[in-house]
């Protein structure tokens, strides 16, 4: 709730500031007949609309889980970000069209001292607003607010370019209005495309944050009996709404009730320290009663990790009586899993022809 309050309060401040800036710039653009100032006003208006959508998205994303959406509505924030990106992109395209029209049929601008003062004040306001929004975004861990803060700072630079073109026109008579407007449009379009691509990445799913995955694994392996934590998969259901599963390697001497106590302890500890919900903890067992098993493990590990595409080897267990071994291999994206498995089965059959190997190929999910 504290995070939501920060996002909503900051967005409201952004809306008020951008509406006032848009109104003043639109007035200056209309009076001075400046396409660059008018497009700058449109940019501020799109920023205000983006903040409105951010508020709506935050409110909807905070709704409690229901029967149809048992994991909550957090991903609505990503959909709202997609809408914001579409609005920014549309504003950039229409601005570019208007700028090209002004280049083809130019009109003289008429700046006054008052209009220049208003533009100068707008630049200062945007810089202050950008720094504030970015700071609040980091505080709330909101990528949307951090992006808005960076965008506001960038808007200040664009407004400064409008001011410079106005001064050049007043001192030299050279009109750069339409061209500056076209440059502004290009930056708006670029910003819209980047926002859309980032949001698509969030919706599709991307590699988990390295710092977070290392933190979770370090918490798990702190337990004396846990030899390793593997196959950590984090599913993102919206900002700060992460569900994860992991495999841990435990000695084959542990009883089921001991494993149950340990996994419940790990789930509580991971949630308390990271906010990530461990929805599942799978178990790999490792041999503790057979010296021959340890020798075989070392040889197989050396064989597997001899390949550059084999990033990790874990979950090894061998049954010397049944002549079976099983383990997982994390493969890089440089090789197809089927090709990797074929190579490993061939090598193991050559070294241990009497054994049957069960190899599970794992995806390179974390760094």
C-alpha positions as CSV (number, residue, x, y, z in Angstrom):
1,X,0.0,0.0,0.0
2,X,2.9,2.4,0.8
3,X,4.3,1.7,-2.7
4,X,0.9,2.4,-4.3
5,X,0.5,5.7,-2.4
6,X,4.0,6.9,-3.5
7,X,3.2,6.0,-7.2
8,X,-0.3,7.7,-7.1
9,X,0.9,10.8,-5.2
10,X,3.9,11.3,-7.5
11,X,1.7,10.7,-10.6
12,X,-0.9,13.3,-9.4
13,X,1.9,15.8,-9.0
14,X,3.1,15.0,-12.5
15,X,-0.4,15.4,-13.9
16,X,-0.8,18.8,-12.3
17,X,2.6,20.1,-13.4
18,X,2.3,18.7,-17.0
19,X,-1.3,20.1,-17.5
20,X,-0.1,23.6,-16.4
21,X,3.0,23.4,-18.6
22,X,0.9,22.2,-21.6
23,X,-1.6,25.0,-21.1
24,X,1.1,27.7,-21.0
25,X,3.1,26.2,-23.8
26,X,0.0,25.8,-26.0
27,X,-0.8,29.5,-25.4
28,X,2.7,30.6,-26.3
29,X,2.7,28.3,-29.4
30,X,-0.7,29.8,-30.5
31,X,0.3,33.4,-29.9
32,X,3.8,33.1,-31.4
33,X,2.7,30.8,-34.2
34,X,5.5,28.3,-33.2
35,X,5.0,24.7,-34.2
36,X,8.0,23.7,-32.0
37,X,6.4,25.1,-28.8
38,X,3.0,23.7,-29.7
39,X,4.5,20.2,-30.2
40,X,6.3,20.6,-26.9
41,X,2.9,21.3,-25.3
42,X,1.5,18.2,-26.9
43,X,4.4,16.2,-25.4
44,X,3.5,17.6,-21.9
45,X,-0.1,16.7,-22.4
46,X,0.8,13.1,-23.3
47,X,2.9,12.9,-20.2
48,X,-0.1,14.0,-18.1
49,X,-2.2,11.3,-19.8
50,X,0.5,8.7,-19.1
51,X,0.4,9.6,-15.4
52,X,-3.4,9.2,-15.4
53,X,-3.1,5.7,-16.9
54,X,-0.3,4.9,-14.4
55,X,-2.7,5.7,-11.6
56,X,-5.5,3.6,-13.0
57,X,-3.2,0.7,-13.7
58,X,-1.8,0.8,-10.2
59,X,-5.3,0.8,-8.7
60,X,-6.5,-2.1,-10.8
61,X,-3.2,-4.1,-10.2
62,X,-3.8,-3.8,-6.5
63,X,-7.1,-5.6,-6.6
64,X,-7.2,-8.8,-4.5
65,X,-6.9,-12.2,-6.1
66,X,-10.2,-13.8,-7.2
67,X,-11.4,-17.2,-8.6
68,X,-10.6,-16.1,-12.1
69,X,-7.2,-14.6,-11.3
70,X,-5.9,-16.5,-8.3
71,X,-2.4,-14.9,-8.5
72,X,-3.7,-11.4,-8.5
73,X,-3.9,-8.6,-11.1
74,X,-0.3,-7.2,-10.9
75,X,0.4,-7.6,-14.6
76,X,-2.2,-4.9,-15.3
77,X,0.6,-2.5,-14.6
78,X,2.4,-3.9,-17.7
79,X,-0.7,-3.5,-19.8
80,X,-1.2,0.1,-18.7
81,X,2.5,0.8,-19.5
82,X,1.8,-0.6,-23.0
83,X,-1.1,1.9,-23.4
84,X,1.1,4.7,-22.3
85,X,3.8,3.7,-24.9
86,X,1.1,3.6,-27.6
87,X,0.0,7.1,-26.6
88,X,3.5,8.5,-26.7
89,X,4.1,6.8,-30.1
90,X,0.9,8.3,-31.5
91,X,1.8,11.7,-30.2
92,X,5.3,11.4,-31.8
93,X,3.9,10.3,-35.2
94,X,1.3,13.1,-35.4
95,X,3.9,15.7,-34.3
96,X,6.2,14.5,-37.0
97,X,3.4,14.9,-39.6
98,X,2.6,18.4,-38.5
99,X,6.3,19.4,-38.5
100,X,6.8,18.1,-42.1
101,X,3.7,20.2,-43.1
102,X,5.3,23.3,-41.6
103,X,8.6,22.6,-43.4
104,X,6.7,22.4,-46.7
105,X,4.6,25.5,-46.0
106,X,6.5,27.6,-43.4
107,X,4.9,30.3,-41.3
108,X,6.8,33.0,-39.4
109,X,6.9,32.8,-35.7
110,X,6.5,35.9,-33.4
111,X,8.1,35.5,-30.0
112,X,7.7,37.9,-27.1
113,X,9.8,38.3,-24.0
114,X,6.9,36.8,-22.0
115,X,6.8,33.7,-24.1
116,X,10.6,33.2,-23.7
117,X,10.3,33.6,-19.9
118,X,7.5,31.0,-19.8
119,X,9.6,28.5,-21.8
120,X,12.6,29.1,-19.5
121,X,10.4,28.5,-16.4
122,X,9.0,25.3,-18.0
123,X,12.6,24.0,-18.5
124,X,13.4,24.5,-14.8
125,X,10.0,23.0,-13.7
126,X,10.7,19.9,-15.9
127,X,14.2,19.4,-14.5
128,X,12.9,19.6,-10.9
129,X,9.9,17.3,-11.7
130,X,12.2,14.8,-13.4
131,X,14.6,14.6,-10.4
132,X,11.7,14.2,-8.0
133,X,9.8,11.6,-10.0
134,X,13.0,9.5,-10.5
135,X,13.8,9.7,-6.8
136,X,10.3,8.5,-5.9
137,X,10.4,5.8,-8.5
138,X,13.6,4.4,-6.9
139,X,12.0,4.6,-3.5
140,X,8.9,2.7,-4.6
141,X,10.9,0.4,-6.9
142,X,8.6,1.5,-9.8
143,X,10.2,1.2,-13.2
144,X,7.3,3.3,-14.6
145,X,8.1,6.2,-12.3
146,X,11.8,6.0,-12.9
147,X,11.2,6.1,-16.7
148,X,8.8,9.0,-16.3
149,X,11.5,10.9,-14.3
150,X,14.1,10.2,-17.0
151,X,11.5,11.3,-19.6
152,X,10.8,14.6,-17.8
153,X,14.5,15.4,-17.7
154,X,14.8,14.6,-21.4
155,X,11.8,16.9,-22.0
156,X,13.7,19.7,-20.3
157,X,16.4,19.2,-22.9
158,X,13.9,19.3,-25.7
159,X,12.3,22.5,-24.3
160,X,15.8,24.0,-24.1
161,X,16.2,23.3,-27.8
162,X,13.0,25.1,-28.5
163,X,14.2,28.1,-26.5
164,X,17.5,28.1,-28.4
165,X,15.8,28.0,-31.8
166,X,13.6,31.0,-30.6
167,X,16.6,33.0,-29.6
168,X,18.3,32.2,-32.9
169,X,15.2,33.4,-34.8
170,X,15.1,36.6,-32.8
171,X,18.8,37.4,-33.3
172,X,19.4,36.2,-36.8
173,X,15.9,35.9,-38.4
174,X,16.7,32.2,-39.2
175,X,13.6,30.1,-38.6
176,X,14.4,26.6,-37.3
177,X,10.9,26.0,-35.8
178,X,9.7,23.2,-38.0
179,X,13.0,21.4,-38.0
180,X,13.3,21.5,-34.2
181,X,9.7,20.2,-34.1
182,X,10.7,17.3,-36.3
183,X,13.7,16.5,-34.1
184,X,11.4,16.6,-31.0
185,X,8.9,14.3,-32.8
186,X,11.8,11.8,-33.6
187,X,12.8,11.7,-29.9
188,X,9.1,11.2,-28.8
189,X,8.7,8.3,-31.3
190,X,12.0,6.8,-30.1
191,X,10.8,7.0,-26.5
192,X,7.5,5.4,-27.4
193,X,9.1,2.5,-29.2
194,X,11.6,1.9,-26.3
195,X,8.8,1.9,-23.7
196,X,6.8,-0.6,-25.8
197,X,9.7,-2.9,-26.2
198,X,10.5,-2.9,-22.5
199,X,6.9,-3.6,-21.7
200,X,6.8,-6.5,-24.2
201,X,9.8,-7.9,-22.4
202,X,8.0,-7.8,-19.1
203,X,4.9,-9.5,-20.5
204,X,6.9,-12.2,-22.4
205,X,9.2,-12.8,-19.4
206,X,12.9,-12.2,-19.2
207,X,15.9,-13.3,-17.2
208,X,15.4,-12.8,-13.5
209,X,17.4,-10.1,-11.7
210,X,20.9,-11.4,-10.9
211,X,21.0,-9.8,-7.5
212,X,17.7,-11.3,-6.5
213,X,18.5,-14.9,-7.7
214,X,21.9,-14.8,-5.9
215,X,20.2,-13.6,-2.7
216,X,17.6,-16.4,-2.8
217,X,20.3,-19.1,-3.5
218,X,22.5,-17.8,-0.7
219,X,19.6,-17.9,1.8
220,X,19.0,-21.5,0.8
221,X,22.5,-22.8,0.9
222,X,23.0,-21.3,4.3
223,X,21.3,-24.4,5.7
224,X,24.0,-26.9,6.6
225,X,22.4,-29.9,4.9
226,X,21.7,-28.1,1.6
227,X,24.6,-28.8,-0.8
228,X,23.3,-26.6,-3.6
229,X,20.3,-24.7,-5.0
230,X,19.4,-25.1,-8.7
231,X,16.8,-24.6,-11.4
232,X,15.5,-21.4,-9.7
233,X,12.6,-20.1,-11.7
234,X,11.0,-16.8,-10.8
235,X,7.6,-16.0,-12.3
236,X,6.7,-12.3,-12.4
237,X,3.0,-11.5,-11.8
238,X,3.5,-7.8,-11.6
239,X,5.9,-5.4,-9.7
240,X,6.9,-7.0,-6.4
241,X,4.7,-10.0,-7.1
242,X,7.1,-12.8,-7.7
243,X,6.5,-16.6,-7.3
244,X,9.4,-19.0,-7.6
245,X,10.3,-22.7,-7.6
246,X,13.7,-24.2,-6.9
247,X,15.5,-27.6,-6.6
248,X,17.8,-28.2,-3.6
249,X,20.4,-31.0,-3.2
250,X,20.1,-33.0,0.0
251,X,21.8,-36.1,1.4
252,X,20.0,-39.4,0.7
253,X,20.0,-40.1,4.4
254,X,17.3,-37.5,5.2
255,X,13.8,-38.6,6.1
256,X,10.7,-37.2,4.5
257,X,9.7,-35.4,7.7
258,X,13.1,-33.8,7.9
259,X,12.8,-32.6,4.3
260,X,9.4,-31.2,5.1
261,X,10.6,-29.2,8.1
262,X,13.5,-27.9,6.1
263,X,11.6,-26.8,3.0
264,X,8.9,-25.0,5.1
265,X,11.7,-23.2,6.9
266,X,13.3,-22.1,3.6
267,X,10.0,-20.9,2.2
268,X,9.4,-18.7,5.2
269,X,13.0,-17.4,5.3
270,X,13.1,-16.5,1.5
271,X,9.8,-14.7,1.8
272,X,10.8,-12.7,4.8
273,X,14.1,-11.6,3.3
274,X,13.1,-11.1,-0.4
275,X,9.3,-11.0,-0.7
276,X,9.5,-13.9,-3.1
277,X,7.0,-16.7,-2.6
278,X,8.5,-20.2,-3.0
279,X,5.6,-22.1,-4.4
280,X,7.6,-25.3,-4.8
281,X,10.9,-26.8,-3.5
282,X,12.0,-29.9,-5.4
283,X,14.7,-32.2,-4.0
284,X,17.8,-33.9,-5.5
285,X,19.4,-36.5,-3.4
286,X,23.2,-37.1,-3.4
287,X,25.0,-40.3,-2.4
288,X,26.4,-40.4,1.1
289,X,26.9,-44.2,1.6
290,X,29.0,-45.3,-1.3
291,X,32.6,-44.2,-2.1
292,X,32.3,-45.7,-5.6
293,X,29.4,-43.3,-6.3
294,X,31.6,-40.3,-5.4
295,X,34.3,-41.5,-7.8
296,X,31.7,-41.9,-10.6
297,X,30.2,-38.5,-9.9
298,X,33.6,-36.8,-10.2
299,X,34.4,-38.5,-13.5
300,X,30.9,-37.7,-15.0
301,X,31.1,-34.1,-13.9
302,X,34.6,-33.7,-15.5
303,X,33.2,-35.3,-18.7
304,X,30.1,-33.1,-18.9
305,X,31.8,-29.8,-17.9
306,X,34.5,-30.4,-20.5
307,X,32.1,-28.9,-23.1
308,X,31.8,-25.2,-23.3
309,X,28.0,-25.3,-23.8
310,X,27.5,-27.3,-20.5
311,X,27.2,-24.5,-18.0
312,X,26.3,-26.5,-14.9
313,X,26.1,-30.1,-13.6
314,X,23.9,-31.0,-10.6
315,X,21.5,-33.4,-9.1
316,X,23.7,-36.4,-9.6
317,X,22.7,-39.7,-8.1
318,X,24.0,-43.1,-9.0
319,X,22.5,-46.5,-8.1
320,X,25.5,-48.9,-8.4
321,X,23.4,-52.0,-7.8
322,X,20.8,-51.1,-10.5
323,X,23.5,-49.6,-12.8
324,X,21.6,-46.4,-13.2
325,X,22.7,-42.7,-12.9
326,X,20.7,-39.5,-13.2
327,X,21.7,-35.8,-13.3
328,X,20.8,-32.5,-14.8
329,X,22.8,-30.3,-17.1
330,X,22.3,-26.6,-17.7
331,X,22.9,-26.0,-21.4
332,X,23.7,-22.7,-23.1
333,X,21.6,-21.4,-25.9
334,X,24.5,-22.2,-28.3
335,X,23.4,-25.8,-28.7
336,X,20.1,-27.6,-29.1
337,X,19.1,-29.7,-26.1
338,X,18.7,-32.8,-28.3
339,X,22.2,-32.4,-29.7
340,X,23.7,-32.0,-26.2
341,X,21.9,-35.0,-24.9
342,X,23.0,-37.1,-27.9
343,X,26.7,-36.2,-27.2
344,X,26.5,-36.9,-23.5
345,X,24.7,-40.2,-23.9
346,X,27.4,-41.3,-26.4
347,X,30.3,-40.3,-24.1
348,X,28.8,-41.9,-21.0
349,X,28.0,-45.1,-22.9
350,X,31.6,-45.2,-24.0
351,X,32.9,-44.7,-20.4
352,X,30.3,-46.7,-18.5
353,X,28.6,-49.1,-21.0
354,X,27.0,-51.1,-18.2
355,X,25.1,-48.0,-16.9
356,X,21.9,-46.5,-18.1
357,X,22.0,-42.6,-17.9
358,X,18.9,-40.4,-17.3
359,X,19.9,-36.8,-18.2
360,X,17.6,-33.9,-17.8
361,X,18.5,-30.8,-19.9
362,X,17.9,-27.5,-18.0
363,X,17.4,-24.0,-19.5
364,X,19.9,-21.3,-18.6
365,X,17.4,-19.3,-16.5
366,X,19.7,-17.3,-14.2
367,X,23.2,-15.9,-14.2
